Amino acid sequence: MHVLDASPELCPANYTAGRPRTAAYHRGQEALKRESGRHYYARAWRRIEPCLPPNLLAMSPGSSVRVSMERTWTWPNVLTISRILLIAPVLWSWSEGHYLLSIALAAIMFLTDFLDGKLARALNQQSATGAILDPVADKLVVLSMFGYLLYLERVPFWYVALIYVRDIAQLLSIPILMWWMKIQFKVKPSLIAKWGTALNFILLFWIFGHILVTEQLPDPYSQTWEPIIRWSLLAVSSLIEIYVLVTYIPRFFQIMTGRHDTFE
């Protein structure tokens, strides 16, 4: 990305590597707000960027412009986007009775979830875009799959409603904070949140697998043990979903008011 020369007004003379940078940083941000306007945000950022040290670049609102322009189309992000694009083929092939094709596409889809993070670290292509795009892709997969299972009457409405409330609330927080309020934040899922997502996928595999087995090889014994396992998974997953939801909402307001900067 071409960077314009920083003007003296935006780069104070006393701004050096060995002195405090907070005042200069805030001065740059104020200049950014004055100069950005509606259509010149990126141009204003390119003038201010040379004034900021690397540790502040990652924290500043203008960094979203830099990330979106330079680091969106990385291989890890391409894998993440491909996971979203595979949702429709997976559901279509399953609805048409092409179960093996659907399973193969689903395996590729979930493999991208495993590989994108590892590839980002291996290629040193970790980015703010990828950190946000990955959980968004996971949520879109979960919402679409459970919505389809609700259509097939394989999961209860209350469970799908709980997932939709939690995931849609999280998805809406991104444009509200980033684009409307111009607040930057980090996404570092907690261990229990990762368990919740993993349990969602386990439940999906379990229910779709049971549908496939009963379609191909009817098993009278499955009427006894399958509901026990399915309802046990639903119960544990529901508790995690409720916990994540009741902790996410307060964190959203903490980030909105500047008391925190990380979603967990």
ABEGO torsion letter per residue (X at the ends): XBBBBBBAAABBAABBAABBAAAAAAAAAAAAAAAAEAAAAAAAAAAAAAABBAAAAAABAAAAAAAAAAAABBAAAAAAAAAAAAAAAAAAAAAAGBAAAAAAAAAAAAAAAAAAAAAAAAAGABBAAAAAAAAAAAAAAAAAAAAAAAAAGABBAAAAAAAAAAAAAAAAAAAAAAAAAGBBBBBBBBAAAAAAAAAAAAAAAAAAAAAAAAAABBBAAAAAAAAAAAAAAAAAAAAAAAAAAAAAAAAAAAAAAGABABBX
